[in-house]
Amino acid sequence: MRRPAPRPLGVALERMVGEVAPAGLLARVQAVWGDVAGSVLAEEAEPVSERDGVVSFACRSSVWAHELELMAIDLRDRLNARLGANSVRELRFSAGMRRPL
């Protein structure tokens, strides 16, 4: 009897990550934020907390926080399109909360 070839490591890791990933809304937003917002916005704002569907973002500066507040409805709608309707109720952006890189 012949053994099957080993499966690629990427396949095994992808399956494992899906099994151990946190199930909360914040984790789901963090997972898709770069795709939804684009690389420039994702570099400037990081989802850091969630409560009752309100996701808070830490921004590099107050200028970025203000710009993103102006885009909040569009960004919320794009997140909900990826995560399921009405997953995210509101987005809030603040400067100075960002975790160190």
N, CA, C and O of each residue as an XYZ file, in Angstrom:
404
protein
N       0.838     -1.173      0.000
C       0.000      0.000      0.000
C       0.885      1.239      0.000
O       1.849      1.336      0.760
N       0.549      2.147     -0.837
C       1.347      3.363     -0.987
C       0.768      4.500     -0.147
O      -0.437      4.751     -0.161
N       1.652      5.182      0.585
C       1.204      6.328      1.394
C       1.013      7.542      0.512
O       1.773      7.743     -0.436
N       0.018      8.350      0.802
C      -0.148      9.580      0.027
C       1.003     10.549      0.328
O       1.619     10.490      1.392
N       1.268     11.412     -0.599
C       2.327     12.409     -0.414
C       1.942     13.349      0.725
O       0.759     13.590      0.965
N       2.933     13.873      1.418
C       2.623     14.818      2.493
C       1.890     16.034      1.924
O       2.180     16.482      0.814
N       0.956     16.550      2.683
C       0.247     17.742      2.204
C       1.099     18.968      2.491
O       1.894     18.969      3.431
N       0.940     19.996      1.696
C       1.725     21.216      1.905
C       1.464     21.819      3.286
O       0.349     21.748      3.803
N       2.489     22.405      3.868
C       2.393     23.000      5.192
C       1.337     24.101      5.222
O       0.610     24.237      6.205
N       1.250     24.890      4.148
C       0.271     25.973      4.090
C      -1.149     25.491      4.266
O      -1.952     26.151      4.926
N      -1.469     24.351      3.686
C      -2.818     23.780      3.808
C      -3.097     23.407      5.259
O      -4.170     23.697      5.788
N      -2.132     22.770      5.891
C      -2.308     22.365      7.288
C      -2.442     23.582      8.205
O      -3.289     23.594      9.098
N      -1.613     24.599      7.989
C      -1.672     25.800      8.828
C      -2.966     26.575      8.615
O      -3.556     27.069      9.575
N      -3.409     26.685      7.376
C      -4.652     27.406      7.084
C      -5.825     26.757      7.817
O      -6.665     27.451      8.389
N      -5.877     25.455      7.797
C      -6.939     24.725      8.484
C      -6.865     24.952      9.990
O      -7.887     25.167     10.642
N      -5.652     24.904     10.540
C      -5.473     25.083     11.969
C      -5.832     26.511     12.401
O      -6.473     26.699     13.435
N      -5.427     27.507     11.625
C      -5.727     28.899     11.964
C      -7.230     29.098     12.020
O      -7.729     29.763     12.929
N      -7.956     28.541     11.076
C      -9.403     28.650     11.079
C     -10.033     28.044     12.324
O     -11.064     28.520     12.798
N      -9.419     27.003     12.847
C      -9.952     26.323     14.024
C      -9.652     27.068     15.324
O     -10.438     26.981     16.267
N      -8.543     27.792     15.400
C      -8.152     28.437     16.648
C      -8.372     29.946     16.648
O      -8.149     30.594     17.671
N      -8.798     30.514     15.540
C      -9.022     31.960     15.471
C     -10.165     32.356     16.402
O     -11.164     31.643     16.497
N     -10.021     33.493     17.091
C     -11.110     33.960     17.954
C     -12.383     34.188     17.129
O     -12.321     34.572     15.961
N     -13.512     33.948     17.750
C     -14.777     34.008     17.020
C     -15.471     35.360     17.121
O     -16.492     35.559     16.462
N     -14.974     36.277     17.899
C     -15.651     37.546     18.132
C     -15.617     38.480     16.937
O     -14.851     38.291     15.993
N     -16.473     39.498     17.004
C     -16.572     40.472     15.928
C     -15.256     41.220     15.729
O     -14.856     41.455     14.588
N     -14.574     41.599     16.808
C     -13.307     42.317     16.662
C     -12.301     41.499     15.860
O     -11.640     42.036     14.971
N     -12.177     40.230     16.157
C     -11.235     39.371     15.432
C     -11.617     39.272     13.961
O     -10.750     39.257     13.087
N     -12.912     39.204     13.693
C     -13.358     39.131     12.294
C     -13.071     40.430     11.555
O     -12.673     40.408     10.391
N     -13.274     41.574     12.232
C     -12.963     42.878     11.621
C     -11.459     42.981     11.374
O     -11.035     43.406     10.300
N     -10.659     42.596     12.356
C      -9.205     42.652     12.195
C      -8.745     41.798     11.018
O      -7.809     42.167     10.308
N      -9.397     40.664     10.811
C      -8.993     39.757      9.739
C      -9.258     40.339      8.359
O      -8.512     40.048      7.424
N     -10.296     41.152      8.202
C     -10.656     41.662      6.869
C     -10.354     43.148      6.681
O     -10.524     43.670      5.580
N      -9.911     43.836      7.732
C      -9.725     45.281      7.683
C      -8.795     45.717      6.545
O      -9.118     46.669      5.834
N      -7.684     45.069      6.359
C      -6.750     45.442      5.296
C      -7.376     45.347      3.919
O      -7.135     46.208      3.073
N      -8.174     44.321      3.675
C      -8.839     44.166      2.379
C      -9.946     45.194      2.195
O     -10.111     45.744      1.106
N     -10.696     45.451      3.242
C     -11.833     46.374      3.161
C     -11.357     47.820      3.029
O     -11.873     48.574      2.204
N     -10.384     48.202      3.832
C      -9.940     49.602      3.872
C      -8.852     49.913      2.855
O      -8.715     51.060      2.432
N      -8.085     48.920      2.461
C      -6.936     49.162      1.608
C      -5.697     49.355      2.460
O      -5.787     49.648      3.652
N      -4.553     49.191      1.845
C      -3.299     49.187      2.604
C      -2.984     50.533      3.257
O      -2.447     50.563      4.364
N      -3.302     51.637      2.602
C      -2.979     52.962      3.168
C      -3.788     53.202      4.438
O      -3.224     53.557      5.473
N      -5.100     53.014      4.367
C      -5.942     53.244      5.542
C      -5.644     52.234      6.650
O      -5.666     52.577      7.832
N      -5.369     51.002      6.268
C      -5.071     49.977      7.266
C      -3.787     50.299      8.028
O      -3.648     49.926      9.193
N      -2.857     50.982      7.385
C      -1.628     51.401      8.069
C      -1.893     52.527      9.053
O      -1.172     52.667     10.041
N      -2.903     53.319      8.803
C      -3.184     54.500      9.625
C      -4.162     54.243     10.758
O      -4.194     54.996     11.731
N      -4.962     53.187     10.643
C      -5.973     52.901     11.663
C      -6.033     51.406     11.926
O      -6.004     50.593     11.002
N      -6.117     51.062     13.200
C      -6.114     49.659     13.612
C      -7.336     49.395     14.498
O      -7.547     50.110     15.477
N      -8.138     48.385     14.173
C      -9.265     48.044     15.049
C      -8.737     47.486     16.373
O      -7.981     46.515     16.390
N      -9.148     48.118     17.491
C      -8.584     47.732     18.788
C      -9.610     47.256     19.810
O      -9.250     46.595     20.784
N     -10.883     47.584     19.597
C     -11.888     47.108     20.548
C     -13.263     47.092     19.894
O     -13.494     47.720     18.861
N     -14.175     46.346     20.536
C     -15.547     46.249     20.036
C     -16.468     46.028     21.207
O     -16.160     45.283     22.137
N     -17.609     46.692     21.144
C     -18.639     46.486     22.164
C     -19.999     46.735     21.540
O     -20.262     47.815     21.011
N     -20.848     45.745     21.603
C     -22.215     45.844     21.084
C     -22.263     46.323     19.634
O     -23.126     47.120     19.264
N     -21.335     45.835     18.821
C     -21.333     46.187     17.406
C     -20.654     47.493     17.063
O     -20.602     47.873     15.894
N     -20.129     48.192     18.064
C     -19.392     49.443     17.839
C     -17.904     49.105     17.881
O     -17.382     48.684     18.914
N     -17.227     49.292     16.750
C     -15.808     48.956     16.644
C     -14.998     50.238     16.751
O     -15.242     51.194     16.015
N     -14.038     50.261     17.663
C     -13.162     51.415     17.858
C     -11.819     51.166     17.209
O     -11.266     50.068     17.277
N     -11.309     52.203     16.582
C     -10.040     52.147     15.866
C      -9.066     53.132     16.482
O      -9.440     54.243     16.856
N      -7.814     52.713     16.583
C      -6.730     53.588     17.014
C      -6.047     54.124     15.769
O      -5.651     53.359     14.890
N      -5.912     55.444     15.697
C      -5.322     56.096     14.520
C      -3.987     56.730     14.878
O      -3.736     57.082     16.031
N      -3.140     56.867     13.873
C      -1.818     57.471     14.095
C      -1.903     58.942     14.461
O      -1.044     59.450     15.181
N      -2.935     59.639     13.972
C      -3.043     61.068     14.244
C      -4.504     61.483     14.270
O      -5.381     60.760     13.796
N      -4.749     62.659     14.830
C      -6.116     63.181     14.865
C      -6.612     63.521     13.463
O      -7.813     63.464     13.197
N      -5.695     63.874     12.572
C      -6.083     64.159     11.180
C      -6.660     62.902     10.537
O      -7.701     62.959      9.883
N      -5.985     61.766     10.722
C      -6.495     60.520     10.172
C      -7.799     60.111     10.855
O      -8.709     59.612     10.193
N      -7.899     60.313     12.141
C      -9.138     59.980     12.850
C     -10.304     60.775     12.268
O     -11.383     60.224     12.051
N     -10.095     62.053     12.019
C     -11.158     62.893     11.440
C     -11.506     62.442     10.025
O     -12.685     62.321      9.690
N     -10.507     62.195      9.199
C     -10.759     61.729      7.824
C     -11.555     60.435      7.819
O     -12.497     60.288      7.041
N     -11.185     59.501      8.675
C     -11.867     58.222      8.723
C     -13.282     58.351      9.284
O     -14.172     57.604      8.879
N     -13.500     59.280     10.202
C     -14.864     59.544     10.676
C     -15.753     59.960      9.509
O     -16.919     59.570      9.445
N     -15.207     60.750      8.585
C     -15.973     61.179      7.414
C     -16.291     60.017      6.483
O     -17.264     60.069      5.732
N     -15.485     58.982      6.529
C     -15.668     57.800      5.677
C     -16.353     56.650      6.420
O     -16.517     55.567      5.858
N     -16.748     56.868      7.657
C     -17.200     55.779      8.529
C     -18.392     55.000      7.968
O     -18.415     53.773      8.057
N     -19.361     55.674      7.404
C     -20.547     54.963      6.905
C     -20.170     54.036      5.760
O     -20.605     52.886      5.716
N     -19.364     54.534      4.839
C     -18.924     53.696      3.718
C     -18.094     52.513      4.209
O     -18.292     51.385      3.756
N     -17.171     52.762      5.126
C     -16.333     51.682      5.658
C     -17.177     50.663      6.421
O     -16.948     49.458      6.312
N     -18.142     51.138      7.186
C     -19.033     50.220      7.912
C     -19.812     49.340      6.932
O     -19.937     48.131      7.130
N     -20.330     49.964      5.877
C     -21.090     49.194      4.887
C     -20.216     48.156      4.189
O     -20.671     47.046      3.913
N     -18.967     48.512      3.904
C     -18.048     47.564      3.269
C     -17.695     46.422      4.217
O     -17.592     45.272      3.789
N     -17.509     46.729      5.501
C     -17.262     45.676      6.489
C     -18.469     44.745      6.579
O     -18.313     43.524      6.589
N     -19.660     45.312      6.645
C     -20.862     44.490      6.743
C     -21.075     43.635      5.499
O     -21.607     42.529      5.589
N     -20.666     44.137      4.345
C     -20.764     43.333      3.122
C     -19.874     42.099      3.224
O     -20.224     41.041      2.701
N     -18.741     42.221      3.885
C     -17.818     41.091      4.053
C     -18.204     40.180      5.203
O     -18.041     38.963      5.115
N     -18.718     40.764      6.288
C     -18.942     40.005      7.516
C     -20.386     39.553      7.713
O     -20.661     38.715      8.572
N     -21.283     40.086      6.948
C     -22.705     39.788      7.138
C     -23.431     41.051      7.540
O     -22.934     41.847      8.337
N     -24.603     41.221      6.982
C     -25.380     42.446      7.210
C     -25.532     42.735      8.693
O     -25.819     41.845      9.494
N     -25.334     43.992      9.035
C     -25.533     44.509     10.392
C     -24.634     43.893     11.450
O     -24.973     43.918     12.633
N     -23.494     43.340     11.050
C     -22.532     42.852     12.036
C     -21.938     44.025     12.802
O     -21.792     43.969     14.023
N     -21.593     45.093     12.077
C     -20.993     46.286     12.660
C     -22.045     47.391     12.651
O     -22.573     47.742     11.595
N     -22.350     47.940     13.831
C     -23.329     49.028     13.914
C     -22.699     50.384     13.659
O     -23.295     51.250     13.019
N     -21.472     50.562     14.173
C     -20.850     51.882     14.118
C     -19.332     51.732     14.192
O     -18.817     50.777     14.775
N     -18.626     52.692     13.592
C     -17.167     52.758     13.682
C     -16.799     54.047     14.399
O     -17.397     55.096     14.159
N     -15.809     53.960     15.281
C     -15.302     55.145     15.983
C     -13.787     55.190     15.814
O     -13.102     54.171     15.911
N     -13.289     56.378     15.562
C     -11.862     56.555     15.311
C     -11.298     57.560     16.299
O     -11.862     58.639     16.482
N     -10.177     57.210     16.943
C      -9.524     58.076     17.919
C      -8.027     58.073     17.698
O      -7.450     57.075     17.267
N      -7.412     59.188     17.994
C      -5.948     59.281     17.901
C      -5.341     58.914     19.245
O      -5.952     59.116     20.295
N      -4.130     58.372     19.199
C      -3.372     58.159     20.420
C      -3.596     56.830     21.117
O      -2.935     56.561     22.120
N      -4.496     55.985     20.633
C      -4.726     54.690     21.259
C      -3.908     53.587     20.618
O      -3.921     52.455     21.101
N      -3.211     53.882     19.565
C      -2.556     52.858     18.742
C      -1.513     52.088     19.529
O      -0.719     52.659     20.277
N      -1.535     50.794     19.344
C      -0.536     49.934     19.991
C       0.812     50.127     19.309
O       0.858     50.357     18.100
N       1.895     50.041     20.045
C       3.220     50.175     19.404
C       3.464     49.039     18.412
O       3.019     47.909     18.617
N       4.179     49.360     17.335
C       4.476     48.349     16.308
C       5.641     47.497     16.705
O       6.030     46.597     15.961
